[in-house]
Amino acid sequence: MTTSQPMVVEGIRWSFSSTGLSLLCPEDLSRVAHLDTKRAKIIKHGQHRTVYRVELASGAVYWKHCRLNGPRAWWREIFRGPKAKLEFTKAMELENRGIATIEPLAWGCFDQAWPKGSFLITRALDGTEPLDDYLLNSVSEAFGERCELTRLLAAFIARLHAAGVRHPDLHPGNLLVRKEPNGLQFFLIDVHDLELGPPLSHRARQQNLVLLNRWFQLRATRTDRLRFWKAYAEADESGKTARQLELETTRSTAELWASRGTRCLRANRHFREERGLIASGFAGRELDEAFAKTLLEDPDRPFLSPGVVLLKDSRSATVCRLDVPAACGTRPMVYKRFCVTRWSDPLADFFRPSAALRSWLNGHAFLDRGLATPRPWLMLHRKKLGLTTTGYLLCDRVENAKHLHDAVRDYERPARRQLMEKLAREIRLMHERGVSHRDLKAANILVTASGDCQFIDLVGVRLQENVSRAVRIRDLTRLNASFVNSTHVTRSDRVRFLRTYLLWVLRGQAGWKDWWRQVAVATEAKVRRNARKNRPLA
């Protein structure tokens, strides 16, 4: 229910729910006063919206400022109405349908003829956290707790669909969870684009579940996903439907990755363009702008600074360590310069992405696919006569990490076996998610202090719809060649690695000897080729 007589405060015309009318007074609607007294704390900020948490006498509220970011948003508000009003109205409708969501108190827009943005005030849902954060950081490994969480989440989604609610961006980040005495309570958020109607059809349910399953397919086990499906369907659906859901999720995820492939090459809420007289490129939004400006003015300055720690200095690349300003103090990063080694390099880069650009694109492609690699923060290029020359890449530094060779040498046998199995799983996932790495050598794999593996030097990475067996053999050969002369990796270790990579537990042992022979033959050819060219095996 909304009041019939709006209130105007500081040029903003407000409309209230019945609860909001009793809780909010004109002083509570003074945005300027909240900012001046620092009662308003920024929770999220971007080009299209800013979210504040404001402590009022009646309790904490969230205040969302929805901006019009570009002509498209302006025209959309002309025809569709203020975004805050849409979210307010749909939250009220969700409450009527028995779906837990944010509690809307008021919405407002500027008191003028043409759109200029809108505002939404909701009551704070204290004690909640996003479901994705809860799943990654808070939920225990106890079997009973995971089963209960799966059952309750399935029941909430089933109730959502039965109430005729279809969320076009259904993922765990748009669900809040709170622990209560009788179990977990879920809340649906980001509701301005909800589709409300009659109970969803079988096909509409499947399509919406595919959106949710995209997150879980990368992070949850097959057993957990099947348990969710059985709880959602309540044994009324066949296993064939569950398999179809998995296949559609795989296709949908591949389409999502493809659509995000060039997102890091344009200005948006995650990235910004960096342009200077000497260099230009792209940076993550969270990277300190003042620091980025210093690199734009002179990209080579860090390599010449007194006391610089060089990690690599060769004809093709120079790498140093940097401490970069961040919100929490400083953040250790690695800064790499891709040198021009031949006169034809700039001309070749006119027809293909440069080494720095490939590393930037592939780094974010790895992160999108849930594969471990240091996050790239900045990519710059010098240009001459319209052609790219020297490139630069800034990315996170993995502290206390070892190269794979060193880790294999230093680990005791039980830890070494676990490392081999982890590495096999990571490489299998890499291939299953459409990624190949033609330079998959031990020097390009880091082992963290916790024993996990991270891939670096992604210039040789290729993204494809399906990684063929021949390409998989090539990648495994390159890795195997790294340990030809190692006394720490036995034939048993290699068999154990291949067993994990080929998923003997699920798919059986059939054909594994063919893989073994092909990798062995290709490795011998690689060793002979390097010996002929007098090149060491890295």
Buried (B, 14 or more C-beta within 10 A) or exposed (E): EBBEEBBEBEEBBBBBBEBBBEBBBEEBBBBEEBBEEEBBEEEEEEBBBBBBBBBBEEEEBBBBBBBBBEEEBBEBBEEEBBBBBBBBBBBBBBBEBEBBBBBBBBBBBBBEEEBBBBBBBBBBBEEBBBBBEBBEEEBEEEEEEBEEBBBBBBBBBBBBBEBBBBBEEBBBBBBBBBEEEEEBBBBBBBBBEBEBEEEBEEEBBBBBBBBBBBBBBBEBEEEBBBBBBBBBBEEEBEEEBBEEBBEBBBEBBBEEBEEBEEBBBEEBBBBBEBEBEEBBBBBBBEBBEEBBEEBBEEBBEBBEEEEEEEEEEEEEBBBBBBEBEBEEEEBEBBBBBBBBEEEEBBEEBEEEBBBBBBBBBBBBBBBBBEBBBBBBBBBBBBEEEEBBBBBBBBBBBBEEBBBBBBBBBEBEEEEBBEBBBBBBBBBBBBBEBBBBBEBBBBBBBBBBEEEBBBBBBBBBBEBEEEBEEEBBBBBBBBBBBBBEEEEBBEEEBBEBBBBBBBEEEEEEEEEBEEBBEBBEEBBEEBBEEBEEEEEEBE
